[in-house]
Amino acid sequence: MKKDKYNVSGMTCAACSLAVEKSIKKIDGVEDISVNLLQNNMNVTFDESKVSESDIIKAVEKAGYGATSVKAAGKAMEERNPAEEEYKEMKKRLIWSLLFTVPLFYLAMGNMYDWPLPGFITGHSNVMSLAFTQFLLTLPVAIINHKFYKVGFKTLFKGSPNMDSLIAIGTGAAIAYGVFAIYRIGFGLGHDNMDLVNTYAHDLYFESAGVILTLITLGKFLEAKAKGSTSEAIKKLMDLSPKTALVERNGIEGEVPVEELIKEDIIIVKPGKRIPADGIVMEGYTAMDESMITGESIPVEKKPDSKVTSGSINKTGFIKFRAEKVGEETTLSQIIKLVEEAQSTKAPIAKMADKISGIFVPVVLVIALLSTIIWILFGHTFEFALSIGIAVLVISCPCALGLATPTAIMVGTGKGAENGILIKSGEALEIGHKIETIVLDKTGTITVGKPKVKDIITFGDMDELEVLKIAASMEKGSEHP
């Protein structure tokens, strides 16, 4: 069995990740699939003799999304920060959406609450100006957030509607109804039918579309911010590994990128430098700070035949060591992988939420359609019934179901890693409250390994300053903390 990681593009809600999961599971030879909505990636375990990388990518594309192998993406992809890029994009979209939505909302609510409005859009004679101004303010918001429509209708036509489908249909119907209302207002003004004009002037729905698109963009912005803060924990772990290493090959010393290190390389590490790979000391004596890896605050003595671990710091002496584990095999890489996999795993409650989210969107579409039909059957106008259907669509948001649990796992495992606590999976995090006994190493775990004098108590008539002088002279040559 082979386990590969893929970046997935186009996912925006729990229904998206479920659609990808279902599509991959249909492939004969796939053992396991775990899709992470927040990180926009997936881990697939499959039988190489039955399934190829292209089969997996095609299955994702069939579901309406894009996929690339993390290995194929290469170093350039790794150096990018997708979370930061998404945060910047969502921030820009939110700011531009607000610039148009705030005046749109003010104009729409102005007549209702007697707020001061410009003269060219007040009064019965200017109803068309008011309606058309609202349309012109709504249009940029829809264009700025065009991805909702692109993904929403694409997944709808592929038979796997998602949250974006609800947004696209709801806001799209609201805008279309608003355009129809402008036509009816124009018709009423042309035929001097003010009752018709007043009816449609109060039912434009442009502000509903604008506000909903902006609020959902706000939610996506906050989600992107949470992703960014969590990925910082992994970035800090990655920073423990040096970018280059000093190696001795054929008697010649030279600096090479850590990615080019191979097993059996002779690596030279000077005082103050980090260890780039796992290996065995061949020459030299030193003390190694392994606190970021083991939690032990006191430097560990290293001599020939001692093991050194990637990410630790050479504190005092010069050493040469032979690399035994490089690249993804190093201890540090395994720790980073553990944290990433923990963030990708689903807690039992998250799996249940995904199932609910998966059927939520089709159910909402059916309810919206039934609501429209029922109000028509009860004798109401088509316009009124349509407004009810639109309302059902735009208030339905299952994202909380699909995002709350993975966000909690992501932030929890990220913060844990930041503080030296490695959580193996989402399930382990969920059942953590059942722990009855915790066994901890003392130094560097529940103490910092840096004792401080809190109080001095002298006996008899001994002078405190004199006692301090004696103590200082005694510990002058000591290396004990």
C-alpha positions as CSV (number, residue, x, y, z in Angstrom):
1,M,0.0,0.0,0.0
2,K,1.2,3.5,-0.8
3,K,0.2,6.7,0.9
4,D,0.3,10.0,-1.1
5,K,-0.7,13.6,-0.3
6,Y,-2.6,15.8,-2.8
7,N,-3.5,19.5,-2.9
8,V,-7.2,20.0,-3.7
9,S,-8.5,23.2,-5.2
10,G,-12.0,24.5,-5.3
11,M,-13.3,23.2,-2.0
12,T,-15.3,25.7,0.0
13,C,-17.5,23.7,2.4
14,A,-18.1,20.3,4.0
15,A,-20.2,19.1,1.1
16,C,-17.2,19.7,-1.2
17,S,-14.9,17.6,0.8
18,L,-17.5,14.9,1.0
19,A,-18.0,14.9,-2.8
20,V,-14.2,14.5,-3.3
21,E,-14.2,11.7,-0.7
22,K,-17.1,9.8,-2.4
23,S,-15.5,10.1,-5.8
24,I,-12.1,8.7,-4.6
25,K,-13.8,5.9,-2.7
26,K,-15.4,4.6,-5.9
27,I,-11.9,3.7,-7.3
28,D,-11.1,0.0,-6.9
29,G,-7.9,-0.3,-4.9
30,V,-8.3,2.8,-2.7
31,E,-7.8,1.7,0.9
32,D,-8.4,5.0,2.8
33,I,-9.1,8.6,2.0
34,S,-8.9,11.6,4.4
35,V,-9.9,15.1,3.0
36,N,-8.9,18.2,5.0
37,L,-11.2,21.1,4.1
38,L,-9.2,23.7,6.0
39,Q,-5.8,22.8,4.5
40,N,-7.3,22.0,1.0
41,N,-5.5,18.7,0.8
42,M,-6.1,15.0,1.1
43,N,-4.2,11.8,2.1
44,V,-4.9,8.7,0.0
45,T,-3.8,5.2,0.8
46,F,-4.0,2.9,-2.3
47,D,-2.8,-0.2,-4.0
48,E,-0.2,0.8,-6.6
49,S,-0.8,-2.2,-8.7
50,K,-4.5,-1.2,-9.2
51,V,-4.5,2.6,-8.9
52,S,-2.3,5.3,-10.4
53,E,-1.8,8.9,-9.5
54,S,-3.6,10.0,-12.6
55,D,-6.7,7.9,-11.6
56,I,-6.9,9.8,-8.3
57,I,-6.5,13.2,-10.0
58,K,-9.2,12.3,-12.6
59,A,-11.6,11.2,-9.9
60,V,-11.2,14.6,-8.1
61,E,-11.7,16.4,-11.4
62,K,-14.8,14.3,-12.1
63,A,-16.3,15.6,-8.8
64,G,-15.7,19.2,-10.0
65,Y,-12.5,20.1,-8.3
66,G,-8.8,20.2,-9.1
67,A,-5.9,18.1,-7.6
68,T,-2.1,18.0,-7.8
69,S,0.3,15.6,-6.1
70,V,2.3,17.3,-3.4
71,K,5.5,15.5,-4.6
72,A,4.8,16.7,-8.2
73,A,4.3,20.2,-7.0
74,G,7.9,20.3,-5.9
75,K,9.9,22.6,-3.7
76,A,8.4,25.8,-5.2
77,M,5.0,24.8,-4.0
78,E,6.3,23.9,-0.6
79,E,7.9,27.4,-0.2
80,R,4.6,29.0,-1.0
81,N,2.3,29.6,1.9
82,P,-1.3,28.8,0.6
83,A,-2.9,29.9,3.9
84,E,-1.2,33.3,3.7
85,E,-2.2,33.7,0.1
86,E,-5.8,32.8,0.8
87,Y,-5.9,35.2,3.7
88,K,-4.6,38.1,1.5
89,E,-7.1,37.2,-1.2
90,M,-10.1,37.0,1.2
91,K,-9.0,40.3,2.9
92,K,-9.0,42.1,-0.5
93,R,-12.4,40.6,-1.5
94,L,-13.9,41.6,1.9
95,I,-12.7,45.2,1.7
96,W,-14.0,45.7,-1.8
97,S,-17.3,44.0,-1.0
98,L,-17.8,46.2,2.0
99,L,-17.1,49.4,-0.1
100,F,-20.2,48.6,-2.2
101,T,-22.4,46.8,0.3
102,V,-22.4,49.5,3.0
103,P,-23.9,52.2,0.7
104,L,-26.2,49.5,-0.9
105,F,-27.6,48.6,2.5
106,Y,-27.9,52.3,3.5
107,L,-29.9,53.1,0.3
108,A,-32.2,50.0,0.7
109,M,-32.9,50.7,4.4
110,G,-33.0,54.5,4.1
111,N,-36.6,54.9,3.0
112,M,-37.8,52.4,5.7
113,Y,-36.1,54.3,8.6
114,D,-36.3,57.9,7.1
115,W,-32.5,58.2,6.9
116,P,-31.2,61.2,4.9
117,L,-30.9,60.2,1.2
118,P,-29.7,62.1,-1.9
119,G,-32.5,64.0,-3.7
120,F,-32.1,62.1,-7.0
121,I,-33.3,58.8,-5.4
122,T,-36.1,60.1,-3.1
123,G,-39.8,60.4,-3.9
124,H,-42.1,58.4,-6.3
125,S,-40.7,60.0,-9.4
126,N,-37.2,58.7,-8.6
127,V,-38.0,55.1,-7.8
128,M,-36.3,53.9,-11.0
129,S,-33.1,55.8,-10.0
130,L,-33.1,54.2,-6.6
131,A,-33.7,50.7,-8.0
132,F,-31.0,51.1,-10.7
133,T,-28.5,52.5,-8.2
134,Q,-29.0,49.5,-6.0
135,F,-28.4,47.2,-9.0
136,L,-25.2,49.1,-9.9
137,L,-23.9,48.7,-6.3
138,T,-24.9,45.0,-6.2
139,L,-23.2,44.0,-9.5
140,P,-19.6,44.7,-8.4
141,V,-20.2,42.6,-5.2
142,A,-21.4,39.7,-7.3
143,I,-18.4,40.1,-9.7
144,I,-15.9,40.3,-6.8
145,N,-17.3,37.1,-5.4
146,H,-17.8,35.3,-8.7
147,K,-16.1,32.2,-7.4
148,F,-19.3,31.3,-5.5
149,Y,-21.2,31.2,-8.8
150,K,-18.4,29.4,-10.7
151,V,-18.0,26.6,-8.2
152,G,-21.7,26.6,-7.1
153,F,-23.2,26.0,-10.5
154,K,-20.4,23.7,-11.6
155,T,-21.0,21.3,-8.7
156,L,-24.8,21.6,-9.1
157,F,-24.6,20.5,-12.8
158,K,-22.3,17.6,-11.8
159,G,-25.0,16.4,-9.4
160,S,-23.1,17.2,-6.2
161,P,-24.4,20.6,-5.0
162,N,-22.5,22.2,-2.1
163,M,-22.7,25.3,0.0
164,D,-21.7,27.5,-2.9
165,S,-24.7,26.1,-4.9
166,L,-27.0,27.5,-2.2
167,I,-25.3,30.9,-2.3
168,A,-25.2,31.0,-6.1
169,I,-28.9,30.0,-6.5
170,G,-30.1,32.2,-3.6
171,T,-28.2,35.4,-4.4
172,G,-28.5,34.8,-8.2
173,A,-32.3,34.4,-7.9
174,A,-32.4,37.6,-5.7
175,I,-30.5,39.6,-8.3
176,A,-32.6,38.2,-11.2
177,Y,-35.8,39.0,-9.3
178,G,-34.4,42.6,-8.7
179,V,-33.8,43.0,-12.4
180,F,-37.4,41.8,-13.1
181,A,-38.6,44.3,-10.5
182,I,-36.8,47.1,-12.3
183,Y,-38.6,46.1,-15.5
184,R,-42.0,46.1,-13.7
185,I,-41.3,49.5,-12.1
186,G,-40.5,50.9,-15.5
187,F,-43.7,49.3,-16.9
188,G,-45.7,50.8,-14.0
189,L,-44.2,54.3,-14.5
190,G,-44.9,54.1,-18.3
191,H,-48.5,53.1,-17.7
192,D,-49.0,55.4,-14.7
193,N,-49.7,52.4,-12.5
194,M,-48.2,53.6,-9.1
195,D,-49.6,50.6,-7.2
196,L,-47.5,48.4,-9.4
197,V,-44.5,50.7,-8.9
198,N,-44.9,50.7,-5.1
199,T,-45.3,46.9,-4.9
200,Y,-42.0,46.3,-6.7
201,A,-40.1,49.2,-5.2
202,H,-40.2,47.5,-1.8
203,D,-39.2,44.1,-3.1
204,L,-35.9,44.6,-4.9
205,Y,-33.8,42.1,-2.9
206,F,-30.5,43.6,-4.2
207,E,-29.4,44.4,-0.7
208,S,-30.1,40.8,0.4
209,A,-27.8,39.5,-2.3
210,G,-25.1,42.0,-1.5
211,V,-25.2,41.6,2.3
212,I,-25.2,37.8,2.1
213,L,-22.2,37.6,-0.3
214,T,-20.3,40.0,2.0
215,L,-21.2,38.2,5.2
216,I,-20.1,34.9,3.7
217,T,-16.9,36.5,2.5
218,L,-16.4,37.7,6.1
219,G,-16.8,34.2,7.3
220,K,-14.3,32.9,4.7
221,F,-11.8,35.7,5.8
222,L,-12.0,34.6,9.4
223,E,-11.6,31.0,8.4
224,A,-8.5,31.9,6.4
225,K,-7.1,33.8,9.3
226,A,-7.5,30.7,11.5
227,K,-5.7,28.6,8.9
228,G,-2.9,31.0,8.8
229,S,-2.3,31.1,12.6
230,T,-2.4,27.3,12.7
231,S,0.1,26.8,9.9
232,E,2.5,29.0,11.8
233,A,3.0,26.1,14.3
234,I,4.2,23.8,11.5
235,K,6.3,26.7,10.0
236,K,8.1,27.1,13.3
237,L,8.9,23.3,13.3
238,M,10.2,23.6,9.8
239,D,12.4,26.5,10.7
240,L,14.3,24.2,13.2
241,S,15.9,22.6,10.1
242,P,18.8,24.6,8.6
243,K,18.5,25.5,4.9
244,T,22.1,24.4,4.1
245,A,24.7,21.9,5.5
246,L,28.5,21.9,5.4
247,V,29.6,18.5,4.0
248,E,32.9,16.8,3.3
249,R,32.9,14.9,0.0
250,N,36.1,13.4,-1.4
251,G,38.2,15.4,1.1
252,I,36.6,18.7,-0.1
253,E,34.4,20.8,2.2
254,G,31.4,22.5,0.6
255,E,28.0,23.9,1.5
256,V,24.9,22.2,0.0
257,P,21.1,22.6,0.4
258,V,19.7,20.1,3.0
259,E,17.5,18.6,0.2
260,E,20.7,17.4,-1.5
261,L,22.1,15.5,1.5
262,I,22.4,11.8,1.0
263,K,23.0,8.9,3.5
264,E,26.6,8.4,4.5
265,D,27.5,12.1,3.9
266,I,30.1,13.4,6.3
267,I,28.5,16.6,7.8
268,I,30.5,19.2,9.7
269,V,28.7,21.2,12.4
270,K,30.3,24.2,14.1
271,P,29.2,25.7,17.5
272,G,25.9,27.5,17.3
273,K,24.7,25.7,14.2
274,R,21.7,23.3,13.9
275,I,22.0,19.6,13.0
276,P,20.6,19.1,9.4
277,A,20.1,15.3,9.6
278,D,20.1,12.3,12.0
279,G,23.4,10.5,12.3
280,I,26.4,9.2,14.3
281,V,29.3,11.4,15.6
282,M,32.6,10.4,14.1
283,E,34.9,13.1,15.4
284,G,34.7,15.8,18.1
285,Y,33.2,16.5,21.5
286,T,30.3,18.9,22.2
287,A,27.1,19.5,24.2
288,M,23.9,19.4,22.2
289,D,20.7,21.4,23.0
290,E,17.9,18.9,22.1
291,S,15.2,20.8,24.0
292,M,13.1,21.5,20.9
293,I,13.0,17.8,20.1
294,T,13.0,16.0,23.5
295,G,12.0,18.8,25.9
296,E,15.2,18.2,27.9
297,S,16.6,21.7,28.8
298,I,20.1,20.5,29.9
299,P,22.5,20.2,27.0
300,V,23.4,16.5,26.2
301,E,27.1,15.5,25.9
302,K,28.0,14.1,22.5
303,K,31.2,12.2,21.6
304,P,32.3,9.7,18.9
305,D,29.5,7.0,18.4
306,S,26.8,9.3,20.0
307,K,23.6,9.8,18.0
308,V,22.7,13.3,16.9
309,T,19.1,14.4,16.0
310,S,18.0,16.8,13.3
311,G,16.9,20.2,14.6
312,S,19.0,20.2,17.7
313,I,21.7,22.9,18.3
314,N,25.4,22.3,18.6
315,K,26.3,24.4,21.7
316,T,30.0,24.2,22.4
317,G,32.3,22.1,20.2
318,F,33.1,21.2,16.6
319,I,31.9,17.8,15.4
320,K,31.8,15.6,12.3
321,F,29.0,13.1,11.9
322,R,27.9,10.5,9.3
323,A,24.3,11.0,8.1
324,E,22.0,8.0,8.6
325,K,18.6,9.6,8.0
326,V,18.1,12.6,5.6
327,G,15.1,14.5,4.1
328,E,11.7,13.0,5.1
329,E,13.3,10.2,7.2
330,T,14.8,12.6,9.8
331,T,13.3,12.8,13.3
332,L,12.2,16.4,12.7
333,S,10.5,15.6,9.4
334,Q,8.6,12.7,11.1
335,I,7.4,15.1,13.9
336,I,6.2,17.7,11.3
337,K,4.5,14.8,9.4
338,L,2.8,13.7,12.6
339,V,1.4,17.2,13.3
340,E,0.2,17.5,9.6
341,E,-1.5,14.1,9.7
342,A,-3.1,14.9,13.1
343,Q,-4.6,18.1,11.5
344,S,-5.8,16.0,8.6
345,T,-7.5,13.3,10.7
346,K,-11.2,13.5,11.5
347,A,-12.6,13.1,15.0
348,P,-15.6,10.8,15.2
349,I,-17.9,13.8,15.7
350,A,-16.5,15.4,12.6
351,K,-17.4,12.4,10.5
352,M,-21.0,12.6,11.7
353,A,-21.1,16.4,10.9
354,D,-19.8,15.6,7.4
355,K,-22.6,13.1,6.8
356,I,-25.2,15.7,7.9
357,S,-23.6,18.4,5.8
358,G,-23.5,16.1,2.8
359,I,-27.3,15.7,2.7
360,F,-28.1,19.2,4.0
361,V,-27.6,21.0,0.6
362,P,-30.0,18.8,-1.5
363,V,-32.6,18.9,1.4
364,V,-32.5,22.7,1.5
365,L,-32.9,22.9,-2.3
366,V,-36.0,20.6,-2.1
367,I,-37.4,22.6,0.9
368,A,-36.9,25.9,-1.0
369,L,-38.8,24.5,-4.1
370,L,-41.6,23.1,-2.0
371,S,-42.0,26.4,-0.1
372,T,-42.4,28.3,-3.4
373,I,-45.0,25.8,-4.7
374,I,-47.0,25.6,-1.5
375,W,-47.4,29.4,-1.3
376,I,-48.5,29.5,-4.9
377,L,-51.1,26.7,-4.2
378,F,-52.3,28.8,-1.2
379,G,-53.3,31.6,-3.6
380,H,-50.3,33.9,-3.2
381,T,-48.6,35.6,-6.2
382,F,-45.6,34.0,-7.9
383,E,-43.5,37.0,-6.9
384,F,-44.3,36.5,-3.2
385,A,-43.8,32.7,-3.4
386,L,-40.5,33.2,-5.1
387,S,-39.3,35.5,-2.3
388,I,-40.1,32.8,0.2
389,G,-38.0,30.3,-1.8
390,I,-35.1,32.7,-2.0
391,A,-35.3,33.4,1.7
392,V,-35.0,29.6,2.5
393,L,-31.9,29.4,0.2
394,V,-30.1,32.4,1.5
395,I,-30.5,31.7,5.3
396,S,-29.3,28.1,5.0
397,C,-25.6,27.7,5.8
398,P,-24.3,24.2,6.8
399,C,-20.7,25.5,7.0
400,A,-20.7,25.6,10.8
401,L,-21.4,21.9,10.8
402,G,-18.5,21.1,8.6
403,L,-16.0,23.7,9.7
404,A,-16.3,23.9,13.5
405,T,-14.8,20.5,14.3
406,P,-11.8,20.6,11.8
407,T,-11.1,24.1,12.9
408,A,-10.9,23.0,16.5
409,I,-8.6,20.1,15.6
410,M,-6.4,22.3,13.5
411,V,-6.0,25.0,16.1
412,G,-5.7,22.5,18.9
413,T,-2.9,20.4,17.3
414,G,-1.2,23.5,16.0
415,K,-1.1,25.2,19.4
416,G,0.0,21.9,21.0
417,A,2.9,21.6,18.6
418,E,3.8,25.2,19.3
419,N,4.1,24.3,23.0
420,G,5.9,21.0,22.4
421,I,2.9,18.8,22.8
422,L,2.4,16.5,19.8
423,I,-1.2,15.2,19.3
424,K,-1.3,12.1,17.1
425,S,-4.9,12.4,15.8
426,G,-8.2,14.2,16.0
427,E,-9.7,11.1,17.8
428,A,-7.0,11.3,20.5
429,L,-7.9,14.9,21.0
430,E,-11.6,14.2,21.3
431,I,-11.2,11.4,23.9
432,G,-8.5,13.3,25.8
433,H,-11.1,14.4,28.5
434,K,-11.3,10.7,29.6
435,I,-7.6,10.7,30.7
436,E,-7.4,9.9,34.4
437,T,-3.6,9.7,34.9
438,I,-0.8,11.8,33.3
439,V,2.9,10.9,33.7
440,L,5.3,13.8,33.0
441,D,9.0,14.2,32.9
442,K,10.0,16.9,35.3
443,T,12.8,19.0,33.9
444,G,11.9,21.0,30.9
445,T,8.3,19.7,31.0
446,I,6.7,21.0,34.2
447,T,9.8,23.0,35.1
448,V,11.9,25.2,32.8
449,G,15.3,23.8,34.1
450,K,16.4,27.3,35.2
451,P,16.3,27.5,39.0
452,K,16.1,30.9,40.6
453,V,16.8,32.0,44.2
454,K,13.4,33.1,45.6
455,D,14.5,33.8,49.3
456,I,17.6,33.7,51.5
457,I,17.3,32.6,55.1
458,T,20.4,32.9,57.3
459,F,21.0,31.4,60.7
460,G,22.2,33.3,63.8
461,D,24.0,36.5,63.1
462,M,25.4,35.6,59.6
463,D,25.3,38.4,57.1
464,E,23.1,37.8,54.0
465,L,25.6,39.5,51.7
466,E,28.5,37.4,53.1
467,V,26.6,34.2,52.5
468,L,25.9,35.2,48.9
469,K,29.6,35.9,48.4
470,I,30.5,32.4,49.7
471,A,27.9,30.7,47.5
472,A,29.0,32.6,44.4
473,S,32.7,31.6,45.0
474,M,31.6,27.9,45.4
475,E,29.6,27.7,42.2
476,K,31.9,29.8,40.1
477,G,33.4,26.8,38.3
478,S,30.3,24.7,38.3
479,E,28.2,24.0,35.1
480,H,25.1,22.9,37.0
481,P,22.1,25.0,36.2
